[in-house]
Amino acid sequence: MDHRTLRLWTGRLRLGELTAALADRYGERVAIEGEHRTWTYSDLEDDVARVAAAHADWRGRTAVLRWSNEPELLISLLGLSRAGAVVAPVKARVPDAEVDAVVAATGATAGLAEDGLYLPSSDRSGDGVLHDDPETAILLCTSGTSGVPKAAALTHRGLLSGFVPLLPLPFGRDSGPRGGRDAVVSALPLCHVMGLVVAIGTLTAGVPWVHRATFEAGAMLDLLESRRPNTFIGVPTMFADLEAAGAAERDLRCIQLWVSGADAMPTDRARRFQQLGAMVVLGGRPLGRALFVDTYGMVELSGAAAMRVLPPISMSLPVPYRLRPGLHVRAVGPDGRRLPPGAVGELQFRGAGVMLGYRGREGGLDGGWLATGDHGRALPGGLFLLAGRHRDRMKVGGFSVFPAEVEAVLDGFPGVREVAVVGLPDARLGERPVALVVPGEGFDPAGFLERARVELAGYRRPHAVYTVPALPRGRNDKLDRDAASALGVAVSQAEAG
């Protein structure tokens, strides 16, 4: 075993060293199949090394990486990490105001974009000092109920340790019983934690990663039929779109494993996809059903913290999630005390993968425990069941949307006295955001939605605006989000007739 692989096994490898370790192990095996280029593991290591050499003077800096959703984003991230920078990736096409918020949250003093160097302006980028932060690999911004972005500090060990068990498995080989059989297809955003860890995990396993920058259901079905991968990884919205685009009429028997994450996957839809795939295909005939894995995670947990394998047949009992190695879970009551196994409480996690904290902020962890806001039952043996999601967070197409953050952008629009953003049930997206506005003089609904289009990323924009005489509030005059959600459903149904 070479020294880099040994460091990966023992949790001491840094993120930027990953491709060097994988090139030593897999060499000329295909690593990435992009839309315009294919990389072997050796090619990948060469490109990462070039980025690192070009930015050797960035050691100790925090750098914003603004790039389109191509493999080069991953390459640049790994290269900057090897150079010693802490990297904060963002989408190339997000509004400038959102990039400004990331710069402010991370304290970035440098940046890299596709069209050249991107330098955060000094009034937005902290004091310019170098950060002595050897554990942090990347900063991913998330937003809480206050609406102010927070930069979660994810560690080298936390991002890599969950994939160490994949190293000895016989995946991705060019010869033998599974020769040429393995390939993973995904079209996930690489600046989000799920897309990033899917790429890292697939590469660590030695399996070709077939990446698409954008997701379009018809084109994805064409790719699955022509490329014949055995694994597809997506979010529930993608599975809904694939189904609507005629997945049932396509030949998807090549798929042995479907994986969903970022939001709850409807069990009935998962079972239908299991029937479209197959455990094996012998003599052109499919045998058995494909596996379907549903994952649970979040940014602060470095991605997927647990998974559950849905059985191919209906069961009356719920299927629990199993933690990945190195993590622990507990449920606590309103007083913060640990509850006995099986009791419903707030789920908290501790261990490998849990963030160090939020850059520049106090709190985030309590004695090493991360409070998720999600409720469930902690069970013996590293198992847990979900009982309900955080009520102050929407899940829109697999993306977390915190209403307060969107409200902070829209609250200053002319004619808006009060605004609340709520999620309405949506068969495709899970939830779709809409705005409830208490209007003042001169309120322009069309202009309001246009401002949202300009200043907010697509998944965070309200799909509609409804005017209401007042917003529901609780005893302390705080917005009652449960009642506001019910109001949103009522007014949308009333307008639909």
C-alpha positions as CSV (number, residue, x, y, z in Angstrom):
1,M,0.0,0.0,0.0
2,D,1.5,3.4,-1.0
3,H,1.8,6.1,1.5
4,R,-1.0,8.3,0.1
5,T,-3.5,5.4,0.2
6,L,-2.4,4.6,3.8
7,R,-3.1,8.2,4.7
8,L,-6.5,8.0,3.1
9,W,-7.2,4.8,5.1
10,T,-6.2,6.4,8.3
11,G,-8.1,9.7,7.8
12,R,-4.9,11.8,7.4
13,L,-5.2,12.6,3.6
14,R,-6.0,16.1,2.7
15,L,-8.7,16.8,0.1
16,G,-6.2,18.3,-2.4
17,E,-4.1,15.1,-2.3
18,L,-7.0,12.8,-3.3
19,T,-6.3,12.6,-7.0
20,A,-2.6,11.9,-6.4
21,A,-3.6,8.9,-4.3
22,L,-6.2,7.7,-6.8
23,A,-3.8,8.1,-9.7
24,D,-1.3,5.9,-7.9
25,R,-4.1,3.3,-7.4
26,Y,-6.0,3.5,-10.7
27,G,-3.6,5.0,-13.2
28,E,-5.1,5.0,-16.8
29,R,-8.5,3.8,-15.7
30,V,-11.3,6.2,-16.9
31,A,-12.2,8.7,-14.1
32,I,-14.6,11.2,-15.6
33,E,-16.7,11.2,-18.7
34,G,-17.8,14.8,-19.3
35,E,-19.8,16.1,-22.2
36,H,-16.7,17.5,-24.0
37,R,-13.8,15.5,-22.6
38,T,-12.8,12.3,-20.8
39,W,-10.2,12.1,-18.0
40,T,-8.2,9.2,-16.8
41,Y,-7.1,9.2,-13.2
42,S,-3.6,10.2,-14.4
43,D,-5.1,13.1,-16.5
44,L,-7.1,14.2,-13.5
45,E,-4.0,14.3,-11.3
46,D,-2.1,16.3,-13.9
47,D,-4.8,18.9,-14.2
48,V,-5.1,19.3,-10.4
49,A,-1.4,19.6,-10.0
50,R,-1.3,22.4,-12.6
51,V,-4.0,24.4,-10.8
52,A,-2.1,23.9,-7.5
53,A,1.2,25.1,-9.0
54,A,-0.4,28.1,-10.6
55,H,-1.9,29.2,-7.2
56,A,0.9,28.2,-4.8
57,D,0.9,31.7,-3.3
58,W,-2.7,31.2,-2.1
59,R,-1.7,29.1,0.9
60,G,-3.7,30.2,3.9
61,R,-6.2,32.2,1.9
62,T,-9.9,31.7,1.6
63,A,-10.9,31.7,-2.0
64,V,-14.3,31.9,-3.8
65,L,-14.5,29.6,-6.7
66,R,-17.1,30.8,-9.2
67,W,-17.5,28.2,-12.0
68,S,-20.1,26.6,-14.2
69,N,-21.2,23.0,-13.3
70,E,-18.4,21.2,-15.2
71,P,-15.7,18.8,-14.1
72,E,-13.3,21.7,-14.2
73,L,-15.0,23.1,-11.1
74,L,-14.0,20.0,-9.2
75,I,-10.5,20.1,-10.7
76,S,-10.1,23.7,-9.7
77,L,-11.4,23.1,-6.2
78,L,-9.0,20.2,-5.6
79,G,-6.1,22.2,-7.1
80,L,-6.7,25.2,-4.8
81,S,-7.1,22.9,-1.9
82,R,-3.7,21.3,-2.6
83,A,-2.2,24.8,-2.9
84,G,-3.4,25.4,0.7
85,A,-6.5,27.5,0.2
86,V,-9.8,27.0,1.9
87,V,-12.3,27.0,-1.0
88,A,-15.9,28.3,-1.1
89,P,-17.5,27.2,-4.4
90,V,-20.5,29.0,-5.9
91,K,-22.4,28.7,-9.2
92,A,-21.2,30.8,-12.0
93,R,-24.7,32.2,-12.8
94,V,-25.9,33.1,-9.3
95,P,-26.7,36.8,-8.9
96,D,-23.8,39.0,-7.8
97,A,-25.6,39.8,-4.5
98,E,-25.5,36.2,-3.5
99,V,-21.8,35.9,-4.3
100,D,-21.3,39.1,-2.2
101,A,-23.1,37.3,0.7
102,V,-20.8,34.3,0.3
103,V,-17.7,36.5,0.4
104,A,-18.9,38.3,3.5
105,A,-19.8,35.0,5.2
106,T,-16.4,33.3,4.4
107,G,-14.1,36.2,4.7
108,A,-12.7,35.4,1.2
109,T,-9.7,37.5,0.0
110,A,-9.2,35.8,-3.4
111,G,-11.2,34.0,-6.0
112,L,-11.1,32.2,-9.3
113,A,-13.6,32.2,-12.1
114,E,-13.8,30.6,-15.5
115,D,-13.0,33.9,-17.2
116,G,-10.0,34.6,-15.0
117,L,-9.1,35.9,-11.6
118,Y,-12.1,37.0,-9.5
119,L,-11.0,39.3,-6.7
120,P,-13.6,40.0,-3.9
121,S,-13.6,43.7,-3.2
122,S,-12.0,44.7,0.1
123,D,-15.1,46.1,1.6
124,R,-16.8,42.7,1.4
125,S,-13.9,40.3,2.1
126,G,-13.0,40.7,5.7
127,D,-9.6,42.0,6.9
128,G,-7.5,40.2,4.4
129,V,-5.6,38.1,7.0
130,L,-4.5,34.6,6.2
131,H,-6.4,31.9,8.0
132,D,-4.5,29.4,10.1
133,D,-7.0,26.6,9.7
134,P,-5.4,23.3,8.9
135,E,-8.5,21.2,9.4
136,T,-11.0,23.1,7.1
137,A,-11.0,22.0,3.5
138,I,-14.0,23.9,2.1
139,L,-16.7,26.4,3.2
140,L,-20.2,25.8,2.0
141,C,-22.8,28.4,2.7
142,T,-26.1,27.6,4.2
143,S,-28.7,29.9,5.6
144,G,-30.6,29.7,8.8
145,T,-33.9,31.1,10.0
146,S,-32.3,34.6,10.4
147,G,-31.8,34.8,6.6
148,V,-28.1,35.5,7.0
149,P,-25.8,33.1,5.1
150,K,-23.5,31.0,7.3
151,A,-20.3,29.3,6.1
152,A,-20.1,25.7,7.3
153,A,-16.5,24.6,7.7
154,L,-16.1,21.1,6.4
155,T,-13.0,19.1,7.1
156,H,-10.6,17.0,4.9
157,R,-11.3,14.0,7.1
158,G,-15.1,14.6,7.2
159,L,-15.3,14.7,3.4
160,L,-13.1,11.7,2.7
161,S,-13.5,9.2,5.6
162,G,-17.0,8.0,4.6
163,F,-15.6,6.6,1.3
164,V,-12.7,4.6,2.6
165,P,-14.7,1.4,2.8
166,L,-15.1,1.6,-1.0
167,L,-11.4,1.2,-1.7
168,P,-11.1,-2.7,-1.4
169,L,-14.4,-3.4,-3.3
170,P,-14.1,-4.8,-6.8
171,F,-15.8,-1.8,-8.6
172,G,-14.8,-0.1,-11.8
173,R,-12.5,-2.8,-13.1
174,D,-11.9,-3.2,-16.8
175,S,-11.7,-7.0,-16.7
176,G,-13.1,-9.9,-14.6
177,P,-16.7,-10.7,-13.8
178,R,-17.6,-7.0,-13.5
179,G,-15.3,-5.8,-16.3
180,G,-16.7,-2.6,-17.9
181,R,-19.9,-3.0,-16.0
182,D,-19.7,-0.1,-13.5
183,A,-20.5,3.5,-14.2
184,V,-22.3,6.3,-12.2
185,V,-24.4,8.9,-14.0
186,S,-25.4,12.2,-12.2
187,A,-26.3,15.7,-13.1
188,L,-25.9,17.4,-9.7
189,P,-24.5,20.8,-8.9
190,L,-20.9,20.4,-7.8
191,C,-20.9,23.5,-5.7
192,H,-23.5,21.9,-3.5
193,V,-22.6,19.2,-1.0
194,M,-24.5,16.3,-2.6
195,G,-23.0,16.8,-6.0
196,L,-19.5,17.3,-4.6
197,V,-19.5,14.1,-2.4
198,V,-21.1,12.1,-5.2
199,A,-18.1,13.0,-7.4
200,I,-15.6,12.3,-4.6
201,G,-17.1,9.0,-3.6
202,T,-17.5,7.8,-7.2
203,L,-13.8,8.6,-8.0
204,T,-12.6,7.0,-4.8
205,A,-14.4,3.8,-5.7
206,G,-12.5,3.7,-9.0
207,V,-15.8,3.9,-11.0
208,P,-16.2,6.1,-14.1
209,W,-18.3,9.2,-13.2
210,V,-20.5,10.3,-16.1
211,H,-21.3,13.9,-15.3
212,R,-23.8,16.2,-17.0
213,A,-23.8,19.9,-16.2
214,T,-27.6,20.3,-16.5
215,F,-30.5,17.9,-16.1
216,E,-33.1,17.5,-18.7
217,A,-35.3,14.4,-18.3
218,G,-35.5,13.4,-22.0
219,A,-31.8,13.8,-22.6
220,M,-31.0,11.9,-19.4
221,L,-33.2,9.0,-20.5
222,D,-31.4,8.9,-23.8
223,L,-28.0,8.9,-22.0
224,L,-29.1,6.0,-19.7
225,E,-30.2,3.9,-22.6
226,S,-27.1,4.6,-24.7
227,R,-24.3,4.6,-22.1
228,R,-25.9,1.7,-20.0
229,P,-24.5,2.7,-16.6
230,N,-25.5,0.6,-13.6
231,T,-26.0,3.5,-11.2
232,F,-28.0,6.7,-11.3
233,I,-27.9,9.3,-8.5
234,G,-30.3,12.2,-8.3
235,V,-32.8,14.1,-6.2
236,P,-36.5,13.3,-5.9
237,T,-37.5,16.0,-8.4
238,M,-35.3,14.3,-11.1
239,F,-37.0,11.0,-10.6
240,A,-40.4,12.7,-10.9
241,D,-39.2,14.4,-14.2
242,L,-37.8,11.1,-15.5
243,E,-41.2,9.4,-14.8
244,A,-43.1,12.2,-16.5
245,A,-40.8,12.0,-19.5
246,G,-41.7,8.3,-20.1
247,A,-39.1,6.4,-18.1
248,A,-41.5,3.4,-18.0
249,E,-41.3,3.1,-21.8
250,R,-37.5,3.1,-21.9
251,D,-35.0,0.2,-21.5
252,L,-33.4,1.0,-18.1
253,R,-32.6,-2.6,-17.2
254,C,-29.0,-1.7,-17.0
255,I,-29.6,0.1,-13.7
256,Q,-28.8,-2.0,-10.7
257,L,-28.8,0.9,-8.2
258,W,-30.9,4.0,-8.0
259,V,-29.8,6.6,-5.3
260,S,-31.8,9.6,-4.1
261,G,-30.9,12.3,-1.7
262,A,-31.4,15.9,-0.5
263,D,-35.1,15.3,0.3
264,A,-37.6,12.6,1.1
265,M,-38.2,10.2,-1.7
266,P,-41.8,9.0,-2.2
267,T,-41.8,5.3,-1.5
268,D,-44.2,4.4,-4.3
269,R,-42.1,6.2,-6.9
270,A,-39.0,4.5,-5.6
271,R,-40.6,1.1,-6.1
272,R,-41.6,1.9,-9.6
273,F,-38.0,2.7,-10.5
274,Q,-36.9,-0.5,-8.8
275,Q,-39.1,-2.4,-11.3
276,L,-37.5,-0.5,-14.3
277,G,-34.0,-1.6,-13.3
278,A,-32.8,-5.1,-12.5
279,M,-30.5,-6.9,-10.1
280,V,-28.7,-8.6,-13.0
281,V,-29.3,-9.2,-16.7
282,L,-28.4,-12.7,-18.0
283,G,-28.8,-13.6,-21.6
284,G,-30.7,-10.4,-22.2
285,R,-33.3,-11.2,-19.5
286,P,-33.6,-9.1,-16.3
287,L,-33.5,-10.9,-13.1
288,G,-34.8,-9.4,-9.8
289,R,-35.3,-5.7,-9.1
290,A,-32.8,-2.9,-8.8
291,L,-31.9,-1.6,-5.4
292,F,-33.1,1.8,-4.3
293,V,-31.0,3.7,-1.7
294,D,-32.5,6.8,0.0
295,T,-30.0,9.0,1.8
296,Y,-30.2,11.6,4.6
297,G,-27.8,14.4,5.0
298,M,-27.2,18.1,4.9
299,V,-24.3,20.6,4.4
300,E,-23.3,20.6,8.1
301,L,-22.9,16.8,7.9
302,S,-20.6,16.9,4.9
303,G,-23.4,15.4,2.8
304,A,-25.0,12.0,3.2
305,A,-24.8,11.0,6.9
306,A,-27.0,7.9,6.6
307,M,-28.8,5.7,4.1
308,R,-31.6,3.2,3.9
309,V,-32.1,0.5,1.3
310,L,-35.7,0.3,0.3
311,P,-36.8,-3.3,-0.1
312,P,-38.3,-4.4,-3.4
313,I,-41.6,-5.2,-1.9
314,S,-44.1,-3.2,0.2
315,M,-43.7,-3.4,3.9
316,S,-46.0,-2.2,6.7
317,L,-43.0,-1.2,8.9
318,P,-40.9,1.9,8.1
319,V,-37.3,1.3,6.9
320,P,-34.8,3.0,9.2
321,Y,-31.7,4.9,8.1
322,R,-28.3,3.5,9.0
323,L,-25.5,5.9,10.0
324,R,-22.2,5.9,8.0
325,P,-19.2,4.8,10.0
326,G,-17.8,7.3,12.5
327,L,-21.1,9.1,13.2
328,H,-23.4,8.9,16.2
329,V,-27.1,10.0,16.6
330,R,-29.3,10.9,19.5
331,A,-32.8,12.3,19.9
332,V,-33.3,15.1,22.5
333,G,-36.3,16.6,24.1
334,P,-37.2,20.3,24.4
335,D,-35.0,20.5,27.5
336,G,-32.0,19.3,25.5
337,R,-31.8,16.0,27.4
338,R,-31.2,12.7,25.6
339,L,-34.4,10.7,25.1
340,P,-34.6,6.9,25.4
341,P,-34.4,4.8,22.2
342,G,-37.6,5.0,20.1
343,A,-38.8,8.3,21.6
344,V,-39.5,11.2,19.2
345,G,-37.2,14.2,19.6
346,E,-34.9,16.5,17.7
347,L,-32.1,14.5,15.9
348,Q,-28.5,15.5,16.7
349,F,-25.3,14.1,15.2
350,R,-21.7,13.9,16.3
351,G,-18.5,12.5,14.8
352,A,-16.7,12.3,11.5
353,G,-18.4,14.5,8.9
354,V,-19.9,17.0,11.3
355,M,-18.7,20.5,10.5
356,L,-16.2,22.3,12.7
357,G,-18.7,25.1,13.0
358,Y,-19.7,28.3,11.1
359,R,-16.8,30.5,10.0
360,G,-16.7,33.7,12.1
361,R,-19.7,32.7,14.2
362,E,-20.2,31.4,17.7
363,G,-22.3,28.3,18.2
364,G,-23.4,25.7,15.7
365,L,-22.4,22.8,17.9
366,D,-23.2,21.9,21.4
367,G,-20.5,19.7,22.9
368,G,-19.7,18.4,19.4
369,W,-23.4,17.6,18.7
370,L,-25.1,19.2,15.7
371,A,-28.8,20.0,16.1
372,T,-30.6,19.4,12.8
373,G,-34.0,20.7,13.6
374,D,-35.4,17.5,12.1
375,H,-37.3,15.2,14.4
376,G,-37.1,11.4,14.6
377,R,-36.5,8.3,16.7
378,A,-32.9,7.2,17.5
379,L,-32.6,3.5,17.7
380,P,-29.9,1.1,18.9
381,G,-27.1,0.1,16.4
382,G,-26.7,3.4,14.6
383,L,-30.3,3.4,13.2
384,F,-32.9,6.2,13.2
385,L,-36.3,7.0,11.8
386,L,-37.4,10.4,10.5
387,A,-40.6,11.8,12.0
388,G,-40.6,15.3,10.4
389,R,-38.4,17.9,8.8
390,H,-37.4,21.3,10.1
391,R,-40.5,23.5,9.9
392,D,-38.5,26.6,9.1
393,R,-36.9,25.1,6.0
394,M,-38.4,24.2,2.7
395,K,-37.1,21.5,0.3
396,V,-37.4,22.7,-3.3
397,G,-36.3,20.1,-5.8
398,G,-33.8,18.8,-3.3
399,F,-32.4,22.2,-2.4
400,S,-32.8,23.7,1.1
401,V,-34.6,27.1,1.1
402,F,-34.9,29.1,4.2
403,P,-37.9,31.5,3.9
404,A,-36.3,34.2,6.1
405,E,-33.4,34.5,3.6
406,V,-35.8,35.0,0.7
407,E,-37.9,37.4,2.7
408,A,-34.9,39.5,3.5
409,V,-34.4,40.1,-0.2
410,L,-38.0,40.9,-1.0
411,D,-39.0,42.9,2.1
412,G,-37.6,46.1,0.7
413,F,-39.6,46.1,-2.5
414,P,-41.8,49.2,-2.9
415,G,-45.3,48.7,-1.6
416,V,-44.5,45.7,0.6
417,R,-45.7,46.1,4.1
418,E,-45.0,42.6,5.2
419,V,-44.0,39.4,3.3
420,A,-43.8,35.7,4.2
421,V,-42.5,33.0,1.9
422,V,-44.2,29.6,2.3
423,G,-44.0,26.3,0.5
424,L,-47.0,24.7,-1.2
425,P,-47.1,21.0,-1.8
426,D,-45.8,20.1,-5.3
427,A,-45.7,16.6,-6.8
428,R,-42.5,17.4,-8.7
429,L,-40.5,19.8,-6.5
430,G,-41.7,18.6,-3.1
431,E,-42.5,22.2,-2.3
432,R,-42.8,25.3,-4.4
433,P,-42.2,28.7,-2.8
434,V,-44.9,31.4,-3.0
435,A,-45.0,34.8,-1.4
436,L,-47.8,36.1,0.8
437,V,-47.7,39.9,0.8
438,V,-49.5,42.5,2.9
439,P,-49.6,45.2,0.3
440,G,-49.1,48.9,0.8
441,E,-49.7,51.8,-1.6
442,G,-48.5,51.1,-5.2
443,F,-47.6,47.4,-4.8
444,D,-46.9,45.9,-8.2
445,P,-47.1,42.0,-8.1
446,A,-45.4,41.7,-11.6
447,G,-42.5,43.9,-10.6
448,F,-42.2,42.0,-7.3
449,L,-41.8,38.7,-9.2
450,E,-39.3,40.3,-11.6
451,R,-37.2,41.5,-8.7
452,A,-37.2,37.9,-7.4
453,R,-36.1,36.7,-10.8
454,V,-33.2,39.1,-10.9
455,E,-32.0,38.8,-7.3
456,L,-32.6,35.2,-6.3
457,A,-31.4,31.8,-7.6
458,G,-34.1,29.9,-9.5
459,Y,-35.0,27.4,-6.9
460,R,-35.4,30.1,-4.3
461,R,-37.8,32.4,-6.3
462,P,-41.5,32.6,-5.4
463,H,-43.5,31.0,-8.2
464,A,-46.5,33.3,-7.4
465,V,-47.4,36.2,-5.1
466,Y,-50.7,36.4,-3.2
467,T,-51.9,39.5,-1.4
468,V,-53.4,39.0,2.0
469,P,-54.8,41.5,4.6
470,A,-52.5,40.2,7.4
471,L,-50.0,37.6,8.2
472,P,-50.7,35.1,11.0
473,R,-48.7,35.7,14.2
474,G,-48.2,33.9,17.5
475,R,-48.2,35.2,21.1
476,N,-44.9,37.0,20.8
477,D,-45.9,38.6,17.5
478,K,-43.6,36.2,15.6
479,L,-44.8,34.9,12.3
480,D,-46.6,31.6,12.7
481,R,-45.1,29.7,9.8
482,D,-47.5,26.7,10.1
483,A,-50.5,29.0,9.9
484,A,-48.9,31.0,7.1
485,S,-48.4,27.8,5.1
486,A,-52.0,26.8,5.7
487,L,-53.0,30.3,4.5
488,G,-50.9,30.0,1.4
489,V,-52.6,26.7,0.5
490,A,-56.1,28.3,1.1
491,V,-55.5,31.4,-1.0
492,S,-53.8,29.5,-3.9
493,Q,-56.8,27.1,-4.0
494,A,-59.2,30.0,-3.9
495,E,-57.4,31.7,-6.9
496,A,-57.4,28.5,-8.8
497,G,-61.1,28.3,-8.5
